[in-house]
Amino acid sequence: MKVTDIKEIKIKTAEFIISNTDIKKCPEPKLPEYAFIGRSNVGKSSLINMLTGYKKLAKISGQPGKTQLINHFLINENWYLVDLPGYGFAKISKKMRENWEKMISTYISRRENLMCVFVLIDIRHDPQKNDLIFMENLALKNIPFVVVFTKSDKLGKNKVIASVENYKTKMLETWAEFPQYFITSAVEAGGRQEVLNLIEETNKFFT
């Protein structure tokens, strides 16, 4: 779903519902749901707080791998935002990493009301293998996803453009087209309305 007309979406309420490791304990799938995931320390909590306008909704930590559970937040009482554990360089045991991967895979594959996965990418870095593999797996499973470049405020405008083009070049080596993407900044609220507009429009297709 591509959004062309950007309108202001207001977040009136954002409520933490539950954290767990078992998909069976997630809220009943009666509302559309959107999952946010990315490499550890990609700025996921900051982005979630920026999108919702609630500064302490998701816990922010300088320690990679802080999010260890499937966290559900009810937004405007009509859709769920889901904060998933990160992947990548978190200092965790091999066993715990395997448990995380299984938990995430089970959630993404089986959660019937999951409308879209927002894959967060730190715009400052070159394409990372684990990001590319994760997105490829989503595509193979026919899971809708979009790319969200984070921390754009850390680069100048020209470097932001160059970084996105670099990512496009890399992915188009094996992909037929580049996925829909957003450029965001938790500091400057960049991309906020664009992301919320996509969610608002996608909600209309939920049955």
C-alpha positions, 0 to 999 in steps of 0.5 A, spaced: 500 500 500 503 506 497 500 512 500 500 519 496 496 524 500 499 525 507 494 527 512 495 528 519 494 522 524 493 524 531 495 519 536 490 520 542 491 514 546 497 509 547 496 503 552 501 498 554 497 491 554 502 485 555 509 482 554 510 475 553 514 469 549 508 465 547 503 467 541 498 464 544 498 469 550 497 475 545 491 479 545 485 476 541 486 478 533 480 482 533 484 488 531 489 490 525 497 489 528 503 492 526 510 489 528 517 493 529 523 490 528 530 491 527 538 490 529 539 491 536 540 498 537 537 501 531 533 506 535 526 502 535 524 504 542 525 511 540 522 511 534 516 507 537 515 513 542 516 518 537 510 515 532 506 515 538 508 521 542 509 518 548 516 519 550 516 513 555 511 508 552 517 503 549 523 503 554 530 506 551 536 503 553 543 504 551 544 496 552 543 492 545 538 486 546 534 490 552 527 488 548 526 480 550 519 479 549 513 480 544 510 487 547 503 489 545 501 496 545 494 498 543 493 505 539 487 509 539 483 503 541 483 500 534 490 497 532 496 494 535 503 496 535 508 490 537 515 491 539 519 485 537 526 483 540 532 486 536 537 481 532 544 482 530 550 484 535 546 483 542 550 480 547 546 474 549 547 466 549 547 462 543 541 458 546 537 465 548 538 467 541 535 461 538 529 462 543 528 469 540 529 467 533 524 461 534 519 466 538 519 472 532 519 467 527 513 463 530 509 470 531 511 473 524 508 466 521 502 465 525 499 471 527 493 472 523 492 479 524 499 482 522 498 487 517 505 489 516 512 488 519 516 495 519 523 493 518 528 498 521 535 500 518 540 504 521 541 509 515 548 510 517 551 503 515 552 499 509 547 494 508 548 488 513 547 481 511 542 479 517 538 485 515 538 482 508 536 475 510 531 477 514 527 481 509 528 475 504 525 471 509 519 475 510 518 475 502 519 468 501 513 467 507 509 473 503 509 477 509 508 484 507 513 489 510 516 496 509 523 498 510 524 504 515 531 508 515 532 510 522 537 516 525 536 520 519 538 526 523 545 523 524 547 525 517 546 530 512 541 530 506 546 528 501 549 523 505 541 520 507 540 520 499 546 516 498 545 511 503 538 510 501 541 509 494 547 504 496 541 500 499 537 500 493 543 498 489 545 492 493 538 489 494 536 490 486 542 485 485 537 480 487 530 483 488 526 485 482 524 491 486 526 495 492 521 495 498 517 501 500 521 505 505 520 511 509 526 515 512 525 517 519 528 521 525 526 520 532 529 526 534 526 531 529 519 526 528 521 525 521 517 520 517 512 520 522 506 522 519 508 518 513 508 511 517 502 513 521 498 514 514 500 507 511 497 504 518 491 508 517 490 506 510 492 499 511 487 498 517 481 499 512 483 492 509 483 489 515 477 484 516 
